[in-house]
Amino acid sequence: MLRYQQHILEAIKSKIASIPLLAESKDMQDLLNSATLVKKHYLHCGFDILEASSRAMAAGSVIRRHAWLREQPLPEPVKAKLLDVPLHKDNLFGSKAEEFLRR
């Protein structure tokens, strides 16, 4: 979508540049500047959505850990240390937790 908007904006700018009366118009320049700002806003919104979704996924993993650990018969210090183990893509805790539990 953003590429399409960029393409349209560039096409409009080139057409306006070919018409001297429009190219010199302050109102037309203000309109083009506003369109550029809207395009930048869309780009920032996309980055914000990616950041928010990745934070939500990380929070979901931590919540799953808390829920699982709450039901386990482990001492509280062990549970606290397990919560600090790095996340792993394949399972809830990963190999670092296995090493910790072997100790």
N, C-alpha and C positions, 0 to 999 in steps of 0.2 A: 504494500500500500504506500509506504513511504517513497519507494523508488518511483512509483507512478506519479505521486504528487511532485516529486523533484523533476521528473520529466516534463510534466505539464507546466510547472512554474518556469522552467528554462525555456520552453517553447513560447510561453506568453512573453517572457522578457525579451526574447529575440524579435518577436513581432512588434512589440512596443518600441524597441530600439530602432526599428526600420521606419517608424513614423515620428519625425522630429517633434511635432507638436505634442504628442503624448509622452515622448521620452523626456521632455523638459518640464512636464507638468508635475508640480509638487504633490498633488493629490494622487497621481498615478504612482509616484515613488513611494508615498505613504502606504498605498494599497499593496504594492509589491513587498515592502518591508513587513507589513502585517502578515502577508501570506508566508513569508519566510519564518516569522516568529511562530506561526501556527505549526509549520512543518517541524521546527525544533521542539515544540511542545509535544507533538506526537512521538518524536524520538525519545524524549525524556520519559514520557508515560510508559513506553515499552520497556525501558530499563527499570523503571519503578515496579512494574508488574513482575518482571523477572526476579527482582530482588525480594519482593514480598512473597512470591510463591516459593522461592528457595528457603526463606526464613520459616515459612509455614511448614515445609517439609521437614526441616531440621527440628522444629518444635514438636512435630508429630512423632519423630523418632524418640525424642527425650520423654515425651508423655508415655509412649509405649514402654520404655524402660522403667519409668516410675511405676506404672501399673503392674508390670511383671515382677519387679523387685518387692513391691508392697506385699505380695502374696507368698514370697519365699521365706523360709525359716532361716534367714541369715542374720548375723549380728549387724546392728546399725552401722558401725564403722566400715564393715565390708560392703554394705549396700552403698554407702557414700563414695567409697573408692571405685566401685563398679560404675557409678554414674559418671565418673570423670574419664573413663576409658574412651578412646576415640571411636567414633561411629564407623561401622563397617557396612558395605553395600549388600552383602549376602545374608547376614544374620544380625541379630539385635546387638551383639557386643563385639564380635570379632575375635581374632587370635590373642590380642592383648589381654582380654578378660580371661581366656583359658590359662595363660601364663600366670596371671595374678591368682587365680583360684588354685593352681597347683602348689603355690607357696604355702 
